[in-house]
Amino acid sequence: MEHELRAEYADGSSPDDIDPAVKTWHVVREGDGLTGMCGHELDPGAAVRSVDLWGTGKVPICHSCGALYLRESP
Ligand SMILES: [Zn+2]
């Protein structure tokens, strides 16, 4: 199953801002649309990144999503 990362923005920040503040990244299963694996609803305009960033420590990733993703990844 394919996964991707989708941004959750800090309070008062939105994807339309010039330099939006990302609070954390959630893991979204392909086909689940805008709902993170932890159940968090995400903005349709939220940035998307490759799930390859998971585990690199370069970006903050939702702990609940991370734990669930770990169980699904080979
Ligand atoms: Zn999450």
N, CA, C, O and the ligand as a Tripos MOL2 file, in Angstrom:
@<TRIPOS>MOLECULE
protein
  297   295    75     0     0
PROTEIN
NO_CHARGES

@<TRIPOS>ATOM
      1 N           0.8390   -1.2080    0.0000 N.3       1 MET1
      2 CA          0.0000    0.0000    0.0000 C.3       1 MET1
      3 C           0.8760    1.2620    0.0000 C.2       1 MET1
      4 O           1.8910    1.3330    0.6930 O.2       1 MET1
      5 N           0.4670    2.2240   -0.7740 N.am      2 GLU2
      6 CA          1.2470    3.4580   -0.8510 C.3       2 GLU2
      7 C           0.8630    4.4230    0.2610 C.2       2 GLU2
      8 O          -0.3000    4.5090    0.6530 O.2       2 GLU2
      9 N           1.8430    5.1370    0.7560 N.am      3 HIS3
     10 CA          1.6090    6.1480    1.7810 C.3       3 HIS3
     11 C           2.2510    7.4530    1.3430 C.2       3 HIS3
     12 O           3.1630    7.4730    0.5160 O.2       3 HIS3
     13 N           1.7580    8.5340    1.9130 N.am      4 GLU4
     14 CA          2.4030    9.8250    1.7000 C.3       4 GLU4
     15 C           2.2720   10.6450    2.9790 C.2       4 GLU4
     16 O           1.4650   10.3310    3.8530 O.2       4 GLU4
     17 N           3.0720   11.6920    3.0740 N.am      5 LEU5
     18 CA          2.9900   12.5900    4.2250 C.3       5 LEU5
     19 C           2.1810   13.8080    3.8340 C.2       5 LEU5
     20 O           2.2990   14.3220    2.7220 O.2       5 LEU5
     21 N           1.3520   14.2650    4.7720 N.am      6 ARG6
     22 CA          0.5830   15.4790    4.5170 C.3       6 ARG6
     23 C           0.7110   16.3960    5.7350 C.2       6 ARG6
     24 O           0.6920   15.9350    6.8770 O.2       6 ARG6
     25 N           0.8410   17.6890    5.4760 N.am      7 ALA7
     26 CA          1.1480   18.6450    6.5470 C.3       7 ALA7
     27 C          -0.0680   19.0250    7.3840 C.2       7 ALA7
     28 O          -1.1680   19.2170    6.8660 O.2       7 ALA7
     29 N           0.1650   19.1280    8.7090 N.am      8 GLU8
     30 CA         -0.7890   19.7980    9.5930 C.3       8 GLU8
     31 C          -0.1300   21.1130    9.9760 C.2       8 GLU8
     32 O           1.0280   21.1420   10.3940 O.2       8 GLU8
     33 N          -0.8840   22.2090    9.8290 N.am      9 TYR9
     34 CA         -0.3070   23.5240   10.0560 C.3       9 TYR9
     35 C          -0.5290   24.0000   11.4850 C.2       9 TYR9
     36 O          -1.5030   23.6290   12.1400 O.2       9 TYR9
     37 N           0.3950   24.8270   11.9480 N.am     10 ALA10
     38 CA          0.2940   25.4100   13.2840 C.3      10 ALA10
     39 C          -0.9300   26.3230   13.3400 C.2      10 ALA10
     40 O          -1.4140   26.7950   12.3110 O.2      10 ALA10
     41 N          -1.4220   26.5640   14.5530 N.am     11 ASP11
     42 CA         -2.5660   27.4520   14.7390 C.3      11 ASP11
     43 C          -2.2860   28.8050   14.0940 C.2      11 ASP11
     44 O          -1.2230   29.3900   14.3020 O.2      11 ASP11
     45 N          -3.2300   29.2940   13.3230 N.am     12 GLY12
     46 CA         -3.0780   30.5970   12.7010 C.3      12 GLY12
     47 C          -2.3140   30.5480   11.3800 C.2      12 GLY12
     48 O          -2.1310   31.5730   10.7230 O.2      12 GLY12
     49 N          -1.8760   29.3700   11.0010 N.am     13 SER13
     50 CA         -1.1470   29.2150    9.7410 C.3      13 SER13
     51 C          -2.0060   28.3910    8.7930 C.2      13 SER13
     52 O          -2.7390   27.5020    9.2270 O.2      13 SER13
     53 N          -1.9180   28.6820    7.5070 N.am     14 SER14
     54 CA         -2.6910   27.9080    6.5390 C.3      14 SER14
     55 C          -1.8490   27.6880    5.2970 C.2      14 SER14
     56 O          -0.8590   28.3870    5.0770 O.2      14 SER14
     57 N          -2.2430   26.7130    4.4840 N.am     15 PRO15
     58 CA         -1.4610   26.4170    3.2760 C.3      15 PRO15
     59 C          -1.3760   27.6000    2.3210 C.2      15 PRO15
     60 O          -0.5070   27.6410    1.4490 O.2      15 PRO15
     61 N          -2.2970   28.5770    2.4900 N.am     16 ASP16
     62 CA         -2.2950   29.7400    1.5970 C.3      16 ASP16
     63 C          -1.2580   30.7870    1.9890 C.2      16 ASP16
     64 O          -0.9720   31.7000    1.2150 O.2      16 ASP16
     65 N          -0.6870   30.6560    3.2060 N.am     17 ASP17
     66 CA          0.3270   31.6200    3.6280 C.3      17 ASP17
     67 C           1.5650   31.5150    2.7350 C.2      17 ASP17
     68 O           1.8300   30.4850    2.1160 O.2      17 ASP17
     69 N           2.3010   32.6110    2.6920 N.am     18 ILE18
     70 CA          3.5260   32.6010    1.8810 C.3      18 ILE18
     71 C           4.5300   31.6170    2.4800 C.2      18 ILE18
     72 O           5.1990   30.8740    1.7630 O.2      18 ILE18
     73 N           4.6180   31.6320    3.8170 N.am     19 ASP19
     74 CA          5.5720   30.7340    4.4800 C.3      19 ASP19
     75 C           4.8700   30.0390    5.6490 C.2      19 ASP19
     76 O           5.1160   30.3670    6.8090 O.2      19 ASP19
     77 N           4.0050   29.0890    5.3420 N.am     20 PRO20
     78 CA          3.1930   28.4760    6.3930 C.3      20 PRO20
     79 C           4.0350   27.6570    7.3770 C.2      20 PRO20
     80 O           5.0170   27.0160    7.0030 O.2      20 PRO20
     81 N           3.6190   27.7000    8.6400 N.am     21 ALA21
     82 CA          4.3300   26.9520    9.6800 C.3      21 ALA21
     83 C           3.7000   25.5740    9.8120 C.2      21 ALA21
     84 O           2.5370   25.4410   10.1930 O.2      21 ALA21
     85 N           4.4800   24.5600    9.4940 N.am     22 VAL22
     86 CA          3.9890   23.1920    9.6100 C.3      22 VAL22
     87 C           4.2020   22.7120   11.0390 C.2      22 VAL22
     88 O           5.3050   22.7870   11.5800 O.2      22 VAL22
     89 N           3.1100   22.2120   11.6450 N.am     23 LYS23
     90 CA          3.1950   21.7210   13.0180 C.3      23 LYS23
     91 C           3.7490   20.2950   13.0210 C.2      23 LYS23
     92 O           4.6800   19.9750   13.7600 O.2      23 LYS23
     93 N           3.1650   19.4600   12.1910 N.am     24 THR24
     94 CA          3.6460   18.0800   12.0940 C.3      24 THR24
     95 C           3.1800   17.4920   10.7640 C.2      24 THR24
     96 O           2.3220   18.0510   10.0810 O.2      24 THR24
     97 N           3.7610   16.3680   10.4220 N.am     25 TRP25
     98 CA          3.3520   15.6810    9.1880 C.3      25 TRP25
     99 C           2.6430   14.3920    9.5710 C.2      25 TRP25
    100 O           3.1110   13.6400   10.4260 O.2      25 TRP25
    101 N           1.5110   14.1490    8.9270 N.am     26 HIS26
    102 CA          0.7610   12.9180    9.1650 C.3      26 HIS26
    103 C           0.9740   11.9650    7.9940 C.2      26 HIS26
    104 O           1.2270   12.3880    6.8660 O.2      26 HIS26
    105 N           0.8690   10.6770    8.2830 N.am     27 VAL27
    106 CA          0.9720    9.6840    7.2210 C.3      27 VAL27
    107 C          -0.4410    9.3760    6.7280 C.2      27 VAL27
    108 O          -1.3260    9.0410    7.5160 O.2      27 VAL27
    109 N          -0.6360    9.4930    5.4280 N.am     28 VAL28
    110 CA         -1.9400    9.2220    4.8190 C.3      28 VAL28
    111 C          -1.8090    8.0280    3.8800 C.2      28 VAL28
    112 O          -0.9090    7.9810    3.0410 O.2      28 VAL28
    113 N          -2.7090    7.0690    4.0290 N.am     29 ARG29
    114 CA         -2.7350    5.9310    3.1030 C.3      29 ARG29
    115 C          -3.3310    6.3800    1.7810 C.2      29 ARG29
    116 O          -4.2820    7.1620    1.7480 O.2      29 ARG29
    117 N          -2.7690    5.8820    0.7020 N.am     30 GLU30
    118 CA         -3.3520    6.1650   -0.6030 C.3      30 GLU30
    119 C          -4.7930    5.6610   -0.5910 C.2      30 GLU30
    120 O          -5.0480    4.5130   -0.2260 O.2      30 GLU30
    121 N          -5.7180    6.5010   -0.9800 N.am     31 GLY31
    122 CA         -7.1220    6.1030   -0.9900 C.3      31 GLY31
    123 C          -7.8860    6.6120    0.2160 C.2      31 GLY31
    124 O          -9.1170    6.6290    0.2070 O.2      31 GLY31
    125 N          -7.1710    7.0300    1.2610 N.am     32 ASP32
    126 CA         -7.8470    7.5730    2.4410 C.3      32 ASP32
    127 C          -8.0740    9.0750    2.3240 C.2      32 ASP32
    128 O          -8.6340    9.6910    3.2300 O.2      32 ASP32
    129 N          -7.6480    9.6580    1.2240 N.am     33 GLY33
    130 CA         -7.8890   11.0660    0.9830 C.3      33 GLY33
    131 C          -7.1770   11.9590    1.9720 C.2      33 GLY33
    132 O          -5.9480   12.0250    1.9910 O.2      33 GLY33
    133 N          -7.9580   12.6550    2.8050 N.am     34 LEU34
    134 CA         -7.3860   13.6840    3.6660 C.3      34 LEU34
    135 C          -7.3730   13.2810    5.1310 C.2      34 LEU34
    136 O          -7.2520   14.1390    6.0050 O.2      34 LEU34
    137 N          -7.4950   12.0040    5.4080 N.am     35 THR35
    138 CA         -7.4940   11.5590    6.7930 C.3      35 THR35
    139 C          -6.1880   10.8300    7.1030 C.2      35 THR35
    140 O          -5.8430    9.8370    6.4610 O.2      35 THR35
    141 N          -5.4730   11.3450    8.0990 N.am     36 GLY36
    142 CA         -4.2300   10.6940    8.5020 C.3      36 GLY36
    143 C          -4.5270    9.3490    9.1380 C.2      36 GLY36
    144 O          -5.6630    9.0710    9.5220 O.2      36 GLY36
    145 N          -3.5020    8.5160    9.2460 N.am     37 MET37
    146 CA         -3.6910    7.1870    9.8310 C.3      37 MET37
    147 C          -4.1480    7.2760   11.2850 C.2      37 MET37
    148 O          -4.7810    6.3510   11.7940 O.2      37 MET37
    149 N          -3.8280    8.3910   11.9580 N.am     38 CYS38
    150 CA         -4.2460    8.5890   13.3460 C.3      38 CYS38
    151 C          -5.6780    9.1010   13.4250 C.2      38 CYS38
    152 O          -6.2200    9.2350   14.5220 O.2      38 CYS38
    153 N          -6.3080    9.3930   12.2720 N.am     39 GLY39
    154 CA         -7.6780    9.8840   12.2580 C.3      39 GLY39
    155 C          -7.7780   11.3930   12.1230 C.2      39 GLY39
    156 O          -8.8820   11.9340   12.0580 O.2      39 GLY39
    157 N          -6.6550   12.0750   12.0800 N.am     40 HIS40
    158 CA         -6.6560   13.5370   11.9690 C.3      40 HIS40
    159 C          -7.0680   13.9680   10.5570 C.2      40 HIS40
    160 O          -6.5470   13.4630    9.5630 O.2      40 HIS40
    161 N          -8.0200   14.9170   10.4900 N.am     41 GLU41
    162 CA         -8.4570   15.4420    9.1940 C.3      41 GLU41
    163 C          -7.4820   16.5140    8.7270 C.2      41 GLU41
    164 O          -7.0770   17.3800    9.5020 O.2      41 GLU41
    165 N          -7.1140   16.4480    7.4650 N.am     42 LEU42
    166 CA         -6.1200   17.3850    6.9460 C.3      42 LEU42
    167 C          -6.7080   18.2940    5.8780 C.2      42 LEU42
    168 O          -7.6880   17.9670    5.2090 O.2      42 LEU42
    169 N          -6.0650   19.4540    5.7490 N.am     43 ASP43
    170 CA         -6.5290   20.4640    4.7960 C.3      43 ASP43
    171 C          -6.2970   19.9910    3.3600 C.2      43 ASP43
    172 O          -5.2340   19.4570    3.0450 O.2      43 ASP43
    173 N          -7.2990   20.1890    2.4840 N.am     44 PRO44
    174 CA         -7.1410   19.7700    1.0820 C.3      44 PRO44
    175 C          -5.9560   20.4490    0.4040 C.2      44 PRO44
    176 O          -5.3860   19.9170   -0.5480 O.2      44 PRO44
    177 N          -5.5890   21.6370    0.9060 N.am     45 GLY45
    178 CA         -4.4750   22.3640    0.3000 C.3      45 GLY45
    179 C          -3.1390   22.0720    0.9600 C.2      45 GLY45
    180 O          -2.1170   22.6500    0.5900 O.2      45 GLY45
    181 N          -3.1470   21.1700    1.9400 N.am     46 ALA46
    182 CA         -1.9170   20.8920    2.6850 C.3      46 ALA46
    183 C          -0.8370   20.3060    1.7930 C.2      46 ALA46
    184 O          -1.1120   19.5490    0.8630 O.2      46 ALA46
    185 N           0.3940   20.6740    2.1010 N.am     47 ALA47
    186 CA          1.5260   20.1770    1.3320 C.3      47 ALA47
    187 C           1.6680   18.6670    1.4870 C.2      47 ALA47
    188 O           1.3130   18.0940    2.5170 O.2      47 ALA47
    189 N           2.1910   18.0410    0.4440 N.am     48 VAL48
    190 CA          2.3980   16.5940    0.4430 C.3      48 VAL48
    191 C           3.8880   16.3190    0.2390 C.2      48 VAL48
    192 O           4.5520   16.9620   -0.5740 O.2      48 VAL48
    193 N           4.3860   15.3570    0.9910 N.am     49 ARG49
    194 CA          5.7860   14.9630    0.8420 C.3      49 ARG49
    195 C           5.8680   13.4440    0.7350 C.2      49 ARG49
    196 O           4.9340   12.7220    1.0840 O.2      49 ARG49
    197 N           6.9950   12.9920    0.2500 N.am     50 SER50
    198 CA          7.2220   11.5470    0.1540 C.3      50 SER50
    199 C           7.3540   10.9400    1.5400 C.2      50 SER50
    200 O           7.9470   11.5360    2.4400 O.2      50 SER50
    201 N           6.7960    9.7530    1.7010 N.am     51 VAL51
    202 CA          6.8820    9.0610    2.9870 C.3      51 VAL51
    203 C           8.3270    8.6200    3.2550 C.2      51 VAL51
    204 O           8.6490    8.1740    4.3570 O.2      51 VAL51
    205 N           9.1840    8.7460    2.2560 N.am     52 ASP52
    206 CA         10.5970    8.4140    2.4500 C.3      52 ASP52
    207 C          11.2560    9.2850    3.5230 C.2      52 ASP52
    208 O          12.2900    8.9270    4.0850 O.2      52 ASP52
    209 N          10.6270   10.4470    3.7950 N.am     53 LEU53
    210 CA         11.1720   11.3280    4.8370 C.3      53 LEU53
    211 C          10.9620   10.7510    6.2280 C.2      53 LEU53
    212 O          11.6340   11.1470    7.1800 O.2      53 LEU53
    213 N          10.0330    9.8210    6.3420 N.am     54 TRP54
    214 CA          9.7740    9.2000    7.6290 C.3      54 TRP54
    215 C          11.0290    8.4590    8.0820 C.2      54 TRP54
    216 O          11.6200    7.6960    7.3180 O.2      54 TRP54
    217 N          11.4170    8.6830    9.2950 N.am     55 GLY55
    218 CA         12.5800    7.9770    9.8160 C.3      55 GLY55
    219 C          13.9030    8.6960    9.5770 C.2      55 GLY55
    220 O          14.9390    8.2710   10.0900 O.2      55 GLY55
    221 N          13.8790    9.7790    8.8030 N.am     56 THR56
    222 CA         15.1160   10.5100    8.5480 C.3      56 THR56
    223 C          15.3830   11.5410    9.6390 C.2      56 THR56
    224 O          16.5150   11.9930    9.8080 O.2      56 THR56
    225 N          14.3300   11.9140   10.3850 N.am     57 GLY57
    226 CA         14.4850   12.9310   11.4200 C.3      57 GLY57
    227 C          14.5100   14.3430   10.8710 C.2      57 GLY57
    228 O          14.7190   15.2990   11.6190 O.2      57 GLY57
    229 N          14.2980   14.4850    9.5640 N.am     58 LYS58
    230 CA         14.3630   15.8220    8.9520 C.3      58 LYS58
    231 C          13.0930   16.6210    9.1680 C.2      58 LYS58
    232 O          13.1270   17.8520    9.1690 O.2      58 LYS58
    233 N          11.9810   15.9440    9.3500 N.am     59 VAL59
    234 CA         10.7030   16.6350    9.5370 C.3      59 VAL59
    235 C           9.9810   16.0100   10.7300 C.2      59 VAL59
    236 O          10.1380   14.8190   10.9970 O.2      59 VAL59
    237 N           9.1830   16.8170   11.4530 N.am     60 PRO60
    238 CA          8.4230   16.2580   12.5750 C.3      60 PRO60
    239 C           7.2520   15.4290   12.0640 C.2      60 PRO60
    240 O           6.4580   15.9040   11.2530 O.2      60 PRO60
    241 N           7.1450   14.2050   12.5320 N.am     61 ILE61
    242 CA          6.0710   13.3230   12.0630 C.3      61 ILE61
    243 C           5.2070   12.8980   13.2420 C.2      61 ILE61
    244 O           5.7090   12.5480   14.3100 O.2      61 ILE61
    245 N           3.8920   12.9360   13.0220 N.am     62 CYS62
    246 CA          2.9050   12.5510   14.0330 C.3      62 CYS62
    247 C           3.2660   11.1770   14.6290 C.2      62 CYS62
    248 O           3.4680   10.2080   13.8970 O.2      62 CYS62
    249 N           3.3410   11.1130   15.9560 N.am     63 HIS63
    250 CA          3.7810    9.8640   16.5940 C.3      63 HIS63
    251 C           2.7810    8.7270   16.3780 C.2      63 HIS63
    252 O           3.1690    7.5760   16.1760 O.2      63 HIS63
    253 N           1.4930    9.0620   16.4230 N.am     64 SER64
    254 CA          0.4770    8.0260   16.2170 C.3      64 SER64
    255 C           0.5730    7.4630   14.8030 C.2      64 SER64
    256 O           0.5470    6.2490   14.6010 O.2      64 SER64
    257 N           0.6840    8.3640   13.8270 N.am     65 CYS65
    258 CA          0.8180    7.9230   12.4360 C.3      65 CYS65
    259 C           2.0890    7.0930   12.2680 C.2      65 CYS65
    260 O           2.0820    6.0690   11.5840 O.2      65 CYS65
    261 N           3.1690    7.5350   12.8890 N.am     66 GLY66
    262 CA          4.4370    6.8360   12.7610 C.3      66 GLY66
    263 C           4.3400    5.4040   13.2600 C.2      66 GLY66
    264 O           4.8520    4.4810   12.6270 O.2      66 GLY66
    265 N           3.6790    5.2220   14.4030 N.am     67 ALA67
    266 CA          3.5470    3.8890   14.9820 C.3      67 ALA67
    267 C           2.7060    2.9880   14.0830 C.2      67 ALA67
    268 O           3.0270    1.8160   13.8890 O.2      67 ALA67
    269 N           1.6230    3.5500   13.5350 N.am     68 LEU68
    270 CA          0.7440    2.7660   12.6620 C.3      68 LEU68
    271 C           1.4470    2.4400   11.3390 C.2      68 LEU68
    272 O           1.3280    1.3380   10.8020 O.2      68 LEU68
    273 N           2.1730    3.4230   10.8410 N.am     69 TYR69
    274 CA          2.8770    3.2200    9.5750 C.3      69 TYR69
    275 C           3.9220    2.1150    9.7180 C.2      69 TYR69
    276 O           4.1090    1.2960    8.8180 O.2      69 TYR69
    277 N           4.5950    2.1100   10.8620 N.am     70 LEU70
    278 CA          5.6280    1.1130   11.1090 C.3      70 LEU70
    279 C           5.0620   -0.2980   10.9970 C.2      70 LEU70
    280 O           5.7420   -1.2100   10.5270 O.2      70 LEU70
    281 N           3.8320   -0.4730   11.4250 N.am     71 ARG71
    282 CA          3.2150   -1.8000   11.3790 C.3      71 ARG71
    283 C           2.8450   -2.2110    9.9630 C.2      71 ARG71
    284 O           2.7520   -3.4010    9.6600 O.2      71 ARG71
    285 N           2.6310   -1.2100    9.0800 N.am     72 GLU72
    286 CA          2.2180   -1.5270    7.7080 C.3      72 GLU72
    287 C           3.3920   -1.5910    6.7430 C.2      72 GLU72
    288 O           3.2850   -2.1730    5.6630 O.2      72 GLU72
    289 N           4.5150   -0.9920    7.1350 N.am     73 SER73
    290 CA          5.6320   -0.9660    6.1970 C.3      73 SER73
    291 C           6.4430   -2.2540    6.3440 C.2      73 SER73
    292 O           6.5660   -2.7940    7.4430 O.2      73 SER73
    293 N           6.9810   -2.7300    5.2560 N.am     74 PRO74
    294 CA          7.7000   -4.0070    5.2700 C.3      74 PRO74
    295 C           8.9980   -3.9440    6.0700 C.2      74 PRO74
    296 O           9.7100   -4.9430    6.1710 O.2      74 PRO74
    297 ZN         -1.2430   11.5750   12.5560 Zn       75 ZN75
@<TRIPOS>BOND
     1     1     2 1
     2     2     3 1
     3     3     4 2
     4     3     5 am
     5     5     6 1
     6     6     7 1
     7     7     8 2
     8     7     9 am
     9     9    10 1
    10    10    11 1
    11    11    12 2
    12    11    13 am
    13    13    14 1
    14    14    15 1
    15    15    16 2
    16    15    17 am
    17    17    18 1
    18    18    19 1
    19    19    20 2
    20    19    21 am
    21    21    22 1
    22    22    23 1
    23    23    24 2
    24    23    25 am
    25    25    26 1
    26    26    27 1
    27    27    28 2
    28    27    29 am
    29    29    30 1
    30    30    31 1
    31    31    32 2
    32    31    33 am
    33    33    34 1
    34    34    35 1
    35    35    36 2
    36    35    37 am
    37    37    38 1
    38    38    39 1
    39    39    40 2
    40    39    41 am
    41    41    42 1
    42    42    43 1
    43    43    44 2
    44    43    45 am
    45    45    46 1
    46    46    47 1
    47    47    48 2
    48    47    49 am
    49    49    50 1
    50    50    51 1
    51    51    52 2
    52    51    53 am
    53    53    54 1
    54    54    55 1
    55    55    56 2
    56    55    57 am
    57    57    58 1
    58    58    59 1
    59    59    60 2
    60    59    61 am
    61    61    62 1
    62    62    63 1
    63    63    64 2
    64    63    65 am
    65    65    66 1
    66    66    67 1
    67    67    68 2
    68    67    69 am
    69    69    70 1
    70    70    71 1
    71    71    72 2
    72    71    73 am
    73    73    74 1
    74    74    75 1
    75    75    76 2
    76    75    77 am
    77    77    78 1
    78    78    79 1
    79    79    80 2
    80    79    81 am
    81    81    82 1
    82    82    83 1
    83    83    84 2
    84    83    85 am
    85    85    86 1
    86    86    87 1
    87    87    88 2
    88    87    89 am
    89    89    90 1
    90    90    91 1
    91    91    92 2
    92    91    93 am
    93    93    94 1
    94    94    95 1
    95    95    96 2
    96    95    97 am
    97    97    98 1
    98    98    99 1
    99    99   100 2
   100    99   101 am
   101   101   102 1
   102   102   103 1
   103   103   104 2
   104   103   105 am
   105   105   106 1
   106   106   107 1
   107   107   108 2
   108   107   109 am
   109   109   110 1
   110   110   111 1
   111   111   112 2
   112   111   113 am
   113   113   114 1
   114   114   115 1
   115   115   116 2
   116   115   117 am
   117   117   118 1
   118   118   119 1
   119   119   120 2
   120   119   121 am
   121   121   122 1
   122   122   123 1
   123   123   124 2
   124   123   125 am
   125   125   126 1
   126   126   127 1
   127   127   128 2
   128   127   129 am
   129   129   130 1
   130   130   131 1
   131   131   132 2
   132   131   133 am
   133   133   134 1
   134   134   135 1
   135   135   136 2
   136   135   137 am
   137   137   138 1
   138   138   139 1
   139   139   140 2
   140   139   141 am
   141   141   142 1
   142   142   143 1
   143   143   144 2
   144   143   145 am
   145   145   146 1
   146   146   147 1
   147   147   148 2
   148   147   149 am
   149   149   150 1
   150   150   151 1
   151   151   152 2
   152   151   153 am
   153   153   154 1
   154   154   155 1
   155   155   156 2
   156   155   157 am
   157   157   158 1
   158   158   159 1
   159   159   160 2
   160   159   161 am
   161   161   162 1
   162   162   163 1
   163   163   164 2
   164   163   165 am
   165   165   166 1
   166   166   167 1
   167   167   168 2
   168   167   169 am
   169   169   170 1
   170   170   171 1
   171   171   172 2
   172   171   173 am
   173   173   174 1
   174   174   175 1
   175   175   176 2
   176   175   177 am
   177   177   178 1
   178   178   179 1
   179   179   180 2
   180   179   181 am
   181   181   182 1
   182   182   183 1
   183   183   184 2
   184   183   185 am
   185   185   186 1
   186   186   187 1
   187   187   188 2
   188   187   189 am
   189   189   190 1
   190   190   191 1
   191   191   192 2
   192   191   193 am
   193   193   194 1
   194   194   195 1
   195   195   196 2
   196   195   197 am
   197   197   198 1
   198   198   199 1
   199   199   200 2
   200   199   201 am
   201   201   202 1
   202   202   203 1
   203   203   204 2
   204   203   205 am
   205   205   206 1
   206   206   207 1
   207   207   208 2
   208   207   209 am
   209   209   210 1
   210   210   211 1
   211   211   212 2
   212   211   213 am
   213   213   214 1
   214   214   215 1
   215   215   216 2
   216   215   217 am
   217   217   218 1
   218   218   219 1
   219   219   220 2
   220   219   221 am
   221   221   222 1
   222   222   223 1
   223   223   224 2
   224   223   225 am
   225   225   226 1
   226   226   227 1
   227   227   228 2
   228   227   229 am
   229   229   230 1
   230   230   231 1
   231   231   232 2
   232   231   233 am
   233   233   234 1
   234   234   235 1
   235   235   236 2
   236   235   237 am
   237   237   238 1
   238   238   239 1
   239   239   240 2
   240   239   241 am
   241   241   242 1
   242   242   243 1
   243   243   244 2
   244   243   245 am
   245   245   246 1
   246   246   247 1
   247   247   248 2
   248   247   249 am
   249   249   250 1
   250   250   251 1
   251   251   252 2
   252   251   253 am
   253   253   254 1
   254   254   255 1
   255   255   256 2
   256   255   257 am
   257   257   258 1
   258   258   259 1
   259   259   260 2
   260   259   261 am
   261   261   262 1
   262   262   263 1
   263   263   264 2
   264   263   265 am
   265   265   266 1
   266   266   267 1
   267   267   268 2
   268   267   269 am
   269   269   270 1
   270   270   271 1
   271   271   272 2
   272   271   273 am
   273   273   274 1
   274   274   275 1
   275   275   276 2
   276   275   277 am
   277   277   278 1
   278   278   279 1
   279   279   280 2
   280   279   281 am
   281   281   282 1
   282   282   283 1
   283   283   284 2
   284   283   285 am
   285   285   286 1
   286   286   287 1
   287   287   288 2
   288   287   289 am
   289   289   290 1
   290   290   291 1
   291   291   292 2
   292   291   293 am
   293   293   294 1
   294   294   295 1
   295   295   296 2
@<TRIPOS>SUBSTRUCTURE
     1 MET1         2 RESIDUE 1 A MET
     2 GLU2         6 RESIDUE 1 A GLU
     3 HIS3        10 RESIDUE 1 A HIS
     4 GLU4        14 RESIDUE 1 A GLU
     5 LEU5        18 RESIDUE 1 A LEU
     6 ARG6        22 RESIDUE 1 A ARG
     7 ALA7        26 RESIDUE 1 A ALA
     8 GLU8        30 RESIDUE 1 A GLU
     9 TYR9        34 RESIDUE 1 A TYR
    10 ALA10       38 RESIDUE 1 A ALA
    11 ASP11       42 RESIDUE 1 A ASP
    12 GLY12       46 RESIDUE 1 A GLY
    13 SER13       50 RESIDUE 1 A SER
    14 SER14       54 RESIDUE 1 A SER
    15 PRO15       58 RESIDUE 1 A PRO
    16 ASP16       62 RESIDUE 1 A ASP
    17 ASP17       66 RESIDUE 1 A ASP
    18 ILE18       70 RESIDUE 1 A ILE
    19 ASP19       74 RESIDUE 1 A ASP
    20 PRO20       78 RESIDUE 1 A PRO
    21 ALA21       82 RESIDUE 1 A ALA
    22 VAL22       86 RESIDUE 1 A VAL
    23 LYS23       90 RESIDUE 1 A LYS
    24 THR24       94 RESIDUE 1 A THR
    25 TRP25       98 RESIDUE 1 A TRP
    26 HIS26      102 RESIDUE 1 A HIS
    27 VAL27      106 RESIDUE 1 A VAL
    28 VAL28      110 RESIDUE 1 A VAL
    29 ARG29      114 RESIDUE 1 A ARG
    30 GLU30      118 RESIDUE 1 A GLU
    31 GLY31      122 RESIDUE 1 A GLY
    32 ASP32      126 RESIDUE 1 A ASP
    33 GLY33      130 RESIDUE 1 A GLY
    34 LEU34      134 RESIDUE 1 A LEU
    35 THR35      138 RESIDUE 1 A THR
    36 GLY36      142 RESIDUE 1 A GLY
    37 MET37      146 RESIDUE 1 A MET
    38 CYS38      150 RESIDUE 1 A CYS
    39 GLY39      154 RESIDUE 1 A GLY
    40 HIS40      158 RESIDUE 1 A HIS
    41 GLU41      162 RESIDUE 1 A GLU
    42 LEU42      166 RESIDUE 1 A LEU
    43 ASP43      170 RESIDUE 1 A ASP
    44 PRO44      174 RESIDUE 1 A PRO
    45 GLY45      178 RESIDUE 1 A GLY
    46 ALA46      182 RESIDUE 1 A ALA
    47 ALA47      186 RESIDUE 1 A ALA
    48 VAL48      190 RESIDUE 1 A VAL
    49 ARG49      194 RESIDUE 1 A ARG
    50 SER50      198 RESIDUE 1 A SER
    51 VAL51      202 RESIDUE 1 A VAL
    52 ASP52      206 RESIDUE 1 A ASP
    53 LEU53      210 RESIDUE 1 A LEU
    54 TRP54      214 RESIDUE 1 A TRP
    55 GLY55      218 RESIDUE 1 A GLY
    56 THR56      222 RESIDUE 1 A THR
    57 GLY57      226 RESIDUE 1 A GLY
    58 LYS58      230 RESIDUE 1 A LYS
    59 VAL59      234 RESIDUE 1 A VAL
    60 PRO60      238 RESIDUE 1 A PRO
    61 ILE61      242 RESIDUE 1 A ILE
    62 CYS62      246 RESIDUE 1 A CYS
    63 HIS63      250 RESIDUE 1 A HIS
    64 SER64      254 RESIDUE 1 A SER
    65 CYS65      258 RESIDUE 1 A CYS
    66 GLY66      262 RESIDUE 1 A GLY
    67 ALA67      266 RESIDUE 1 A ALA
    68 LEU68      270 RESIDUE 1 A LEU
    69 TYR69      274 RESIDUE 1 A TYR
    70 LEU70      278 RESIDUE 1 A LEU
    71 ARG71      282 RESIDUE 1 A ARG
    72 GLU72      286 RESIDUE 1 A GLU
    73 SER73      290 RESIDUE 1 A SER
    74 PRO74      294 RESIDUE 1 A PRO
    75 ZN75       297 GROUP 0 **** ****
